[in-house]
């Protein structure tokens, strides 16, 4: 099976490597060609456009930044969708709004192309290890046809229902993660400003009721100032914005999503946009 991967950031590059390791014929495309070069050296065919990558592929996987980028890559000039043959399958794994996902599904169906939304839980390490969990919305028969590609890239597939259901769950997932990271940053800064033994104080949090997996992982990065990206600051700001929008569409005004998003925007504005979400603590630290 030939699989194309569109978008080679932290997540997409790991997914492409797992497909190569599983023996798939892989073509790749990325807006900045330098990120594609290592995949080319590993055996992937590097394409100049999304359409070129998708030509002849049985499955085309995308892992892109946001709705606007996804729209351009699938439907813009040199876009992948127009190059796909009837009967092939789209796997859109980006974190997107339900509105755009449903529109894209309609465009794919009109071309006779199978469509699955499949955002993931997990970050850089899980992508590199083939341990992602895919949250899938779409037809079960299309999912069955694409199962071998999913099995190469991840350790679990959860079918949530029709297109749009996975986008909702993924945005709720990232909403909760972003809120926890933002409140953790404020707590760490509080401990530092009060002159406490920060390691000891944070251990009370991580060993107690607040000690979720993300609090444990991100607190360690905050204390070590280890900001090698697992999940980039501006992408979490985007996800919190999409989550707030999605909540508003059903009549829930979320001041919590807005407040957490502001912490990520502040960190991005302070020059931490290239770093892991743990870097949101930096603007709160005493100079």
VOBA-1610 file (N, C-alpha, C; in pm, whole numbers, padded with zeros to 5 digits, always signed):
BEGIN
Unk+00084-00120+00000Unk+00000+00000+00000Unk+00088+00125+00000Unk+00054+00219-00086Unk+00124+00348-00087Unk+00047+00447-00001Unk+00119+00512+00089Unk+00058+00610+00180Unk+00132+00742+00164Unk+00057+00850+00155Unk+00115+00984+00152Unk+00093+01050+00287Unk+00192+01126+00333Unk+00183+01201+00459Unk+00206+01348+00428Unk+00109+01429+00462Unk+00114+01573+00437Unk+00131+01645+00570Unk+00245+01713+00588Unk+00275+01782+00712Unk+00372+01701+00797Unk+00493+01754+00812Unk+00600+01680+00877Unk+00655+01754+00998Unk+00563+01803+01080Unk+00605+01864+01205Unk+00638+01759+01308Unk+00627+01794+01434Unk+00661+01702+01542Unk+00586+01570+01529Unk+00459+01577+01494Unk+00377+01457+01488Unk+00385+01387+01353Unk+00370+01462+01246Unk+00368+01401+01114Unk+00496+01328+01078Unk+00609+01381+01119Unk+00736+01315+01087Unk+00745+01180+01157Unk+00701+01174+01285Unk+00702+01046+01356Unk+00608+00946+01292Unk+00492+00991+01248Unk+00396+00903+01184Unk+00451+00848+01053Unk+00516+00934+00975Unk+00575+00890+00848Unk+00684+00786+00871Unk+00765+00805+00972Unk+00871+00708+01003Unk+00814+00573+01043Unk+00704+00575+01117Unk+00642+00449+01154Unk+00587+00375+01032Unk+00531+00448+00938Unk+00482+00385+00815Unk+00597+00324+00734Unk+00708+00396+00726Unk+00826+00342+00658Unk+00875+00215+00726Unk+00881+00219+00859Unk+00930+00104+00935Unk+00839-00018+00915Unk+00711+00006+00890Unk+00615-00104+00870Unk+00617-00157+00727Unk+00696-00095+00641Unk+00711-00146+00505Unk+00622-00082+00401Unk+00552+00025+00437Unk+00470+00094+00339Unk+00558+00174+00243Unk+00509+00192+00122Unk+00570+00287+00029Unk+00515+00424+00066Unk+00602+00517+00104Unk+00559+00643+00162Unk+00606+00761+00078Unk+00514+00852+00047Unk+00549+00981-00011Unk+00516+01088+00091Unk+00596+01194+00093Unk+00577+01298+00195Unk+00582+01435+00131Unk+00514+01528+00198Unk+00519+01670+00157Unk+00515+01756+00281Unk+00589+01865+00278Unk+00586+01965+00385Unk+00609+02101+00324Unk+00547+02204+00382Unk+00564+02340+00329Unk+00710+02381+00329Unk+00782+02354+00437Unk+00926+02383+00440Unk+00999+02254+00405Unk+01067+02255+00291Unk+01125+02133+00237Unk+01234+02074+00326Unk+01298+02157+00410Unk+01406+02105+00493Unk+01357+01997+00588Unk+01230+02005+00632Unk+01176+01903+00722Unk+01149+01771+00650Unk+01135+01777+00519Unk+01112+01655+00443Unk+01240+01580+00412Unk+01353+01650+00409Unk+01480+01588+00369Unk+01515+01465+00451Unk+01505+01467+00586Unk+01540+01346+00662Unk+01451+01226+00628Unk+01325+01252+00595Unk+01237+01142+00554Unk+01279+01087+00420Unk+01325+01175+00330Unk+01378+01129+00202Unk+01498+01039+00221Unk+01584+01077+00314Unk+01702+00994+00343Unk+01664+00860+00403Unk+01548+00857+00470Unk+01501+00733+00533Unk+01426+00643+00436Unk+01401+00691+00312Unk+01338+00607+00212Unk+01207+00657+00157Unk+01155+00769+00207Unk+01031+00824+00154Unk+01058+00899+00025Unk+00955+00910-00058Unk+00964+00994-00178Unk+00917+01133-00139Unk+01000+01232-00161Unk+00968+01370-00125Unk+00899+01437-00243Unk+00778+01488-00219Unk+00699+01551-00325Unk+00707+01702-00314Unk+00688+01767-00428Unk+00695+01914-00432Unk+00563+01979-00395Unk+00451+01907-00409Unk+00319+01961-00377Unk+00236+01853-00309Unk+00130+01891-00238Unk+00040+01789-00183Unk-00018+01699-00292Unk-00052+01757-00406Unk-00109+01678-00516Unk-00010+01572-00563Unk+00115+01608-00575Unk+00217+01512-00618Unk+00231+01400-00517Unk+00229+01434-00388Unk+00240+01331-00285Unk+00121+01236-00289Unk+00001+01289-00315Unk-00121+01209-00310Unk-00144+01125-00434Unk-00081+01160-00545Unk-00104+01088-00671Unk-00064+00941-00656Unk-00160+00854-00682Unk-00134+00710-00675Unk-00139+00650-00537Unk-00161+00730-00435Unk-00165+00679-00298Unk-00300+00614-00269Unk-00298+00507-00190Unk-00422+00444-00146Unk-00480+00517-00025Unk-00392+00575+00056Unk-00431+00648+00175Unk-00348+00776+00181Unk-00413+00887+00214Unk-00341+01014+00231Unk-00370+01065+00371Unk-00264+01079+00450Unk-00274+01121+00590Unk-00227+01265+00600Unk-00300+01348+00674Unk-00258+01486+00697Unk-00244+01513+00845Unk-00138+01585+00882Unk-00118+01632+01019Unk-00071+01776+01008Unk-00168+01868+01014Unk-00144+02008+00980Unk-00183+02100+01095Unk-00150+02228+01082Unk-00159+02319+01196Unk-00301+02360+01233Unk-00384+02391+01133Unk-00515+02449+01165Unk-00608+02437+01045Unk-00730+02491+01060Unk-00829+02483+00952Unk-00778+02545+00822Unk-00717+02663+00833Unk-00674+02734+00713Unk-00568+02655+00637Unk-00473+02599+00707Unk-00368+02520+00641Unk-00429+02393+00582Unk-00516+02328+00657Unk-00581+02207+00606Unk-00659+02237+00478Unk-00733+02345+00477Unk-00811+02382+00358Unk-00718+02403+00238Unk-00608+02473+00260Unk-00515+02501+00150Unk-00451+02373+00098Unk-00411+02285+00188Unk-00340+02163+00148Unk-00432+02066+00074Unk-00558+02058+00117Unk-00651+01968+00050Unk-00713+02028-00076Unk-00748+02157-00073Unk-00831+02212-00180Unk-00769+02330-00253Unk-00655+02380-00209Unk-00592+02494-00275Unk-00517+02454-00400Unk-00441+02548-00454Unk-00360+02520-00573Unk-00259+02410-00540Unk-00256+02307-00623Unk-00168+02193-00595Unk-00217+02109-00480Unk-00347+02120-00447Unk-00402+02048-00333Unk-00417+01899-00358Unk-00421+01825-00248Unk-00418+01679-00258Unk-00548+01619-00307Unk-00661+01677-00270Unk-00789+01611-00296Unk-00815+01590-00444Unk-00783+01689-00524Unk-00808+01679-00668Unk-00723+01572-00735Unk-00612+01535-00671Unk-00521+01436-00729Unk-00554+01294-00688Unk-00649+01278-00595Unk-00680+01145-00543Unk-00780+01072-00632Unk-00758+00943-00651Unk-00848+00861-00730Unk-00970+00822-00647Unk-01082+00797-00714Unk-01200+00746-00645Unk-01165+00616-00574Unk-01216+00602-00453Unk-01190+00481-00377Unk-01072+00490-00282Unk-00991+00595-00297Unk-00882+00614-00203Unk-00936+00678-00075Unk-00849+00691+00025Unk-00896+00729+00159Unk-00818+00848+00213Unk-00890+00947+00263Unk-00834+01059+00337Unk-00836+01024+00486Unk-00723+01043+00553Unk-00718+01039+00700Unk-00671+01176+00745Unk-00762+01257+00794Unk-00729+01392+00840Unk-00707+01387+00991Unk-00579+01390+01032Unk-00543+01374+01173Unk-00513+01506+01244Unk-00526+01616+01175Unk-00503+01746+01237Unk-00611+01777+01340Unk-00581+01865+01434Unk-00682+01911+01530Unk-00754+02031+01470Unk-00878+02010+01430Unk-00954+02107+01350Unk-01091+02129+01412Unk-01163+02228+01359Unk-01302+02248+01402Unk-01392+02145+01333Unk-01500+02112+01403Unk-01596+02020+01345Unk-01657+02072+01217Unk-01675+02205+01208Unk-01733+02263+01087Unk-01650+02237+00964Unk-01520+02261+00974Unk-01433+02238+00858Unk-01421+02089+00827Unk-01411+02006+00930Unk-01401+01861+00907Unk-01522+01811+00830Unk-01641+01855+00867Unk-01762+01811+00797Unk-01764+01862+00654Unk-01719+01986+00632Unk-01714+02039+00496Unk-01616+01959+00411Unk-01499+01929+00467Unk-01399+01852+00393Unk-01451+01712+00363Unk-01521+01652+00457Unk-01578+01519+00433Unk-01675+01523+00314Unk-01754+01631+00306Unk-01846+01644+00193Unk-01774+01657+00061Unk-01665+01733+00060Unk-01586+01749-00062Unk-01523+01616-00104Unk-01476+01540-00007Unk-01416+01410-00038Unk-01521+01314-00094Unk-01637+01312-00031Unk-01744+01222-00076Unk-01787+01255-00218Unk-01791+01384-00251Unk-01830+01425-00386Unk-01731+01375-00491Unk-01608+01352-00452Unk-01507+01298-00544Unk-01500+01147-00541Unk-01582+01084-00458Unk-01577+00939-00447Unk-01462+00891-00361Unk-01412+00977-00274Unk-01299+00946-00187Unk-01350+00916-00047Unk-01301+00810+00015Unk-01338+00779+00152Unk-01277+00881+00247Unk-01349+00913+00355Unk-01300+01016+00447Unk-01311+00970+00591Unk-01202+00989+00665Unk-01199+00967+00809Unk-01134+01085+00877Unk-01198+01138+00979Unk-01126+01230+01067Unk-01062+01143+01174Unk-00936+01171+01206Unk-00865+01084+01301Unk-00761+01162+01379Unk-00805+01263+01456Unk-00708+01331+01543Unk-00655+01233+01648Unk-00545+01269+01711Unk-00477+01175+01799Unk-00466+01229+01941Unk-00454+01138+02035Unk-00404+01173+02167Unk-00263+01116+02177Unk-00177+01188+02250Unk-00035+01158+02252Unk+00039+01274+02189Unk+00168+01278+02208Unk+00247+01388+02152Unk+00371+01332+02085Unk+00481+01408+02092Unk+00601+01372+02014Unk+00649+01229+02038Unk+00662+01191+02163Unk+00719+01060+02194Unk+00629+00947+02145Unk+00498+00962+02162Unk+00407+00858+02115Unk+00408+00847+01962Unk+00419+00960+01893Unk+00428+00955+01747Unk+00554+00882+01702Unk+00665+00909+01769Unk+00792+00846+01734Unk+00794+00697+01764Unk+00712+00655+01862Unk+00710+00515+01904Unk+00597+00434+01840Unk+00514+00499+01758Unk+00399+00431+01701Unk+00295+00398+01806Unk+00282+00484+01906Unk+00193+00458+02020Unk+00079+00559+02031Unk+00044+00625+01922Unk-00066+00720+01924Unk-00200+00649+01938Unk-00297+00719+01996Unk-00435+00672+01997Unk-00514+00758+01900Unk-00576+00696+01801Unk-00652+00767+01699Unk-00799+00773+01739Unk-00854+00894+01739Unk-00997+00916+01764Unk-01063+00933+01628Unk-01148+00841+01590Unk-01196+00835+01452Unk-01344+00866+01442Unk-01376+00951+01345Unk-01513+00975+01305Unk-01526+00942+01157Unk-01630+00867+01124Unk-01649+00830+00983Unk-01706+00690+00971Unk-01714+00644+00847Unk-01775+00515+00816Unk-01687+00399+00861Unk-01748+00299+00924Unk-01670+00186+00976Unk-01606+00104+00864Unk-01668+00098+00746Unk-01608+00022+00636Unk-01483+00092+00583Unk-01486+00224+00580Unk-01367+00299+00539Unk-01256+00280+00642Unk-01293+00281+00768Unk-01195+00256+00874Unk-01131+00118+00858Unk-01210+00019+00829Unk-01156-00116+00811Unk-01056-00121+00696Unk-01086-00048+00588Unk-00996-00047+00472Unk-00863+00021+00502Unk-00864+00114+00596Unk-00742+00188+00630Unk-00672+00134+00754Unk-00720+00024+00808Unk-00675-00023+00938Unk-00524-00051+00944Unk-00468-00102+00837Unk-00325-00136+00841Unk-00239-00012+00859Unk-00281+00101+00799Unk-00206+00226+00817Unk-00218+00275+00961Unk-00337+00268+01017Unk-00355+00307+01158Unk-00269+00220+01250Unk-00267+00091+01224Unk-00191+00000+01310Unk-00042+00029+01306Unk+00006+00078+01192Unk+00148+00112+01182Unk+00181+00238+01262Unk+00087+00333+01268Unk+00115+00462+01329Unk+00077+00470+01477Unk-00010+00381+01523Unk-00060+00394+01659Unk-00082+00262+01728Unk-00121+00271+01854Unk-00146+00152+01935Unk-00294+00129+01961Unk-00379+00227+01928Unk-00522+00212+01953Unk-00601+00298+01856Unk-00718+00250+01820Unk-00812+00323+01736Unk-00948+00319+01806Unk-01007+00436+01829Unk-01137+00445+01894Unk-01234+00508+01795Unk-01333+00431+01751Unk-01433+00484+01659Unk-01543+00550+01741Unk-01560+00682+01725Unk-01651+00759+01808Unk-01787+00783+01745Unk-01799+00761+01614Unk-01926+00784+01548Unk-01907+00855+01416Unk-02003+00938+01375Unk-01996+01005+01245Unk-01890+01115+01244Unk-01862+01166+01126Unk-01766+01275+01111Unk-01809+01394+01196Unk-01717+01450+01269Unk-01742+01560+01361Unk-01732+01518+01506Unk-01760+01390+01534Unk-01756+01342+01672Unk-01613+01341+01725Unk-01517+01302+01643Unk-01378+01297+01689Unk-01322+01437+01712Unk-01359+01531+01627Unk-01314+01669+01647Unk-01362+01723+01780Unk-01486+01692+01816Unk-01541+01738+01944Unk-01464+01681+02061Unk-01438+01551+02059Unk-01368+01487+02170Unk-01223+01535+02177Unk-01160+01551+02061Unk-01020+01596+02062Unk-01008+01737+02118Unk-01099+01826+02079Unk-01093+01963+02131Unk-01121+01966+02281Unk-01212+01881+02329Unk-01235+01873+02473Unk-01111+01821+02544Unk-01045+01724+02485Unk-00921+01670+02543Unk-00815+01779+02556Unk-00793+01854+02449Unk-00690+01956+02452Unk-00730+02075+02538Unk-00860+02103+02546Unk-00911+02206+02635Unk-00872+02175+02780Unk-00897+02052+02822Unk-00863+02014+02959Unk-00712+02016+02982Unk-00636+01971+02883Unk-00489+01974+02896Unk-00437+02116+02905Unk-00489+02204+02821Unk-00443+02343+02820Unk-00476+02416+02949Unk-00596+02391+03002Unk-00636+02455+03128Unk-00546+02407+03242Unk-00517+02278+03246Unk-00429+02227+03351Unk-00289+02285+03340Unk-00236+02294+03218Unk-00101+02349+03200Unk-00097+02496+03241Unk-00200+02572+03207Unk-00203+02714+03241Unk-00212+02735+03392Unk-00298+02660+03459Unk-00311+02675+03604Unk-00185+02625+03675Unk-00122+02521+03621Unk+00005+02473+03677Unk+00113+02580+03668Unk+00121+02650+03555Unk+00220+02756+03540Unk+00201+02864+03646Unk+00077+02899+03673Unk+00050+02999+03776Unk+00090+02949+03914Unk+00065+02820+03941Unk+00103+02764+04071Unk+00255+02760+04088Unk+00326+02719+03985Unk+00473+02714+03993Unk+00529+02854+04016Unk+00477+02952+03943Unk+00523+03090+03961Unk+00492+03141+04101Unk+00377+03103+04154Unk+00340+03140+04291Unk+00443+03086+04391Unk+00478+02958+04378Unk+00574+02898+04470Unk+00708+02970+04463Unk+00750+03002+04340Unk+00879+03069+04324Unk+00877+03209+04386Unk+00771+03282+04362Unk+00763+03419+04414Unk+00751+03422+04566Unk+00698+03316+04624Unk+00686+03307+04769Unk+00814+03254+04835Unk+00911+03216+04751Unk+01037+03167+04805Unk+01032+03028+04864Unk+00936+02947+04822Unk+00924+02810+04872Unk+01026+02718+04807Unk+01045+02602+04866Unk+01117+02493+04801Unk+01025+02442+04691Unk+01054+02482+04569Unk+00959+02457+04460Unk+00947+02309+04429Unk+01059+02236+04433Unk+01052+02092+04410Unk+00958+02025+04511Unk+00971+02063+04636Unk+00887+02005+04739Unk+00741+02043+04720Unk+00716+02170+04691Unk+00579+02217+04675Unk+00511+02152+04554Unk+00584+02143+04442Unk+00526+02081+04322Unk+00501+01932+04346Unk+00586+01867+04423Unk+00565+01725+04453Unk+00434+01702+04527Unk+00393+01800+04610Unk+00263+01788+04678Unk+00151+01781+04574Unk+00165+01862+04468Unk+00063+01862+04362Unk+00065+01733+04281Unk+00184+01695+04238Unk+00194+01579+04149Unk+00162+01448+04219Unk+00186+01442+04352Unk+00156+01319+04427Unk+00014+01316+04480Unk-00058+01427+04466Unk-00193+01435+04519Unk-00299+01433+04412Unk-00417+01480+04446Unk-00532+01477+04356Unk-00509+01551+04224Unk-00434+01663+04223Unk-00413+01732+04094Unk-00315+01662+04000Unk-00252+01553+04047Unk-00140+01495+03972Unk-00179+01413+03852Unk-00242+01474+03753Unk-00275+01407+03628Unk-00148+01380+03548Unk-00154+01294+03448Unk-00035+01271+03366Unk+00024+01398+03308Unk-00060+01491+03261Unk-00004+01612+03200Unk+00058+01701+03307Unk-00001+01710+03425Unk+00059+01790+03532Unk+00195+01733+03571Unk+00204+01602+03580Unk+00332+01540+03615Unk+00438+01567+03509Unk+00403+01550+03382Unk+00501+01568+03275Unk+00540+01714+03259Unk+00443+01803+03255Unk+00471+01944+03228Unk+00538+02011+03347Unk+00503+01971+03468Unk+00569+02032+03585Unk+00718+02003+03584Unk+00755+01882+03544Unk+00898+01847+03539Unk+00970+01935+03437Unk+00908+01957+03324Unk+00971+02043+03222Unk+00981+02187+03271Unk+00877+02234+03341Unk+00882+02371+03395Unk+00996+02387+03495Unk+01010+02290+03585Unk+01114+02300+03687Unk+01253+02289+03627Unk+01267+02206+03524Unk+01397+02188+03460Unk+01424+02292+03351Unk+01323+02375+03323Unk+01329+02467+03209Unk+01369+02391+03081Unk+01307+02275+03064Unk+01334+02187+02949Unk+01222+02204+02848Unk+01244+02289+02748Unk+01136+02329+02659Unk+01149+02274+02517Unk+01228+02168+02501Unk+01230+02100+02372Unk+01087+02058+02340Unk+01035+02094+02223Unk+00890+02082+02203Unk+00836+01941+02194Unk+00737+01914+02274Unk+00648+01800+02260Unk+00517+01847+02197Unk+00476+01968+02235Unk+00352+02029+02186Unk+00377+02180+02190Unk+00372+02242+02075Unk+00411+02382+02064Unk+00309+02477+02126Unk+00361+02585+02185Unk+00277+02686+02251Unk+00167+02740+02159Unk+00195+02788+02037Unk+00088+02846+01956Unk-00018+02745+01913Unk+00019+02618+01904Unk-00082+02518+01867Unk-00182+02496+01981Unk-00135+02502+02106Unk-00230+02492+02216Unk-00319+02616+02222Unk-00263+02733+02194Unk-00347+02854+02188Unk-00456+02837+02084Unk-00420+02783+01969Unk-00518+02758+01863Unk-00625+02659+01908Unk-00583+02551+01972Unk-00679+02449+02015Unk-00775+02503+02120Unk-00725+02585+02212Unk-00813+02644+02312Unk-00913+02741+02248Unk-00868+02811+02144Unk-00960+02897+02070Unk-01068+02817+02001Unk-01029+02707+01938Unk-01128+02621+01872Unk-01223+02559+01974Unk-01170+02521+02091Unk-01255+02462+02194Unk-01358+02564+02242Unk-01312+02687+02266Unk-01406+02791+02307Unk-01513+02815+02203Unk-01475+02815+02076Unk-01569+02833+01966Unk-01671+02719+01963Unk-01623+02597+01982Unk-01710+02480+01978Unk-01809+02481+02094Unk-01761+02519+02212Unk-01851+02532+02327Unk-01957+02639+02302Unk-01915+02751+02245Unk-02009+02860+02219Unk-02118+02818+02120Unk-02084+02730+02027Unk-02181+02685+01927Unk-02297+02609+01989Unk-02275+02552+02108Unk-02384+02481+02177Unk-02436+02559+02297Unk-02398+02689+02303Unk-02453+02777+02406Unk-02377+02781+02536Unk-02253+02732+02537Unk-02170+02735+02659Unk-02061+02839+02640Unk-02066+02945+02718Unk-01961+03047+02714Unk-01852+03007+02811Unk-01731+02986+02760Unk-01623+02935+02844Unk-01520+03043+02874Unk-01535+03108+02988Unk-01432+03200+03035Unk-01303+03125+03066Unk-01315+02997+03101Unk-01198+02915+03135Unk-01110+02895+03012Unk-01170+02860+02899Unk-01092+02842+02776Unk-01025+02972+02736Unk-01095+03082+02747Unk-01038+03212+02709Unk-00921+03249+02799Unk-00935+03227+02929Unk-00828+03263+03023Unk-00704+03178+03001Unk-00723+03048+02980Unk-00608+02961+02956Unk-00541+02998+02824Unk-00621+03025+02722Unk-00564+03063+02592Unk-00479+03188+02606Unk-00519+03280+02690Unk-00443+03404+02707Unk-00302+03376+02758Unk-00286+03280+02846Unk-00153+03246+02895Unk-00063+03197+02780Unk-00120+03119+02690Unk-00041+03071+02577Unk-00010+03182+02479Unk-00105+03272+02457Unk-00079+03386+02370Unk+00029+03477+02429Unk+00027+03496+02560Unk+00129+03578+02625Unk+00267+03516+02608Unk+00276+03385+02624Unk+00404+03317+02608Unk+00453+03326+02464Unk+00361+03309+02370Unk+00397+03321+02228Unk+00448+03462+02199Unk+00378+03562+02250Unk+00417+03700+02229Unk+00549+03736+02295Unk+00586+03662+02399Unk+00712+03686+02469Unk+00829+03611+02407Unk+00804+03545+02293Unk+00914+03478+02223Unk+00928+03330+02249Unk+00826+03269+02308Unk+00836+03127+02342Unk+00756+03037+02246Unk+00720+03090+02132Unk+00636+03015+02039Unk+00702+02894+01978Unk+00833+02887+01982Unk+00904+02771+01924Unk+00921+02658+02024Unk+00868+02678+02145Unk+00898+02585+02254Unk+00775+02507+02299Unk+00802+02412+02387Unk+00697+02329+02444Unk+00600+02412+02528Unk+00480+02359+02547Unk+00379+02431+02624Unk+00424+02460+02767Unk+00520+02386+02819Unk+00570+02413+02953Unk+00630+02554+02964Unk+00672+02611+02851Unk+00735+02743+02851Unk+00637+02853+02887Unk+00508+02825+02899Unk+00415+02932+02937Unk+00442+02984+03079Unk+00519+02911+03157Unk+00554+02958+03291Unk+00651+03075+03286Unk+00728+03089+03179Unk+00837+03187+03177Unk+00790+03331+03194Unk+00684+03377+03125Unk+00641+03515+03147Unk+00592+03543+03289Unk+00558+03437+03364Unk+00508+03453+03500Unk+00619+03453+03604Unk+00737+03411+03564Unk+00849+03405+03658Unk+00901+03546+03687Unk+00952+03567+03807Unk+01010+03696+03841Unk+01135+03720+03757Unk+01152+03841+03711Unk+01270+03875+03630Unk+01396+03862+03715
//
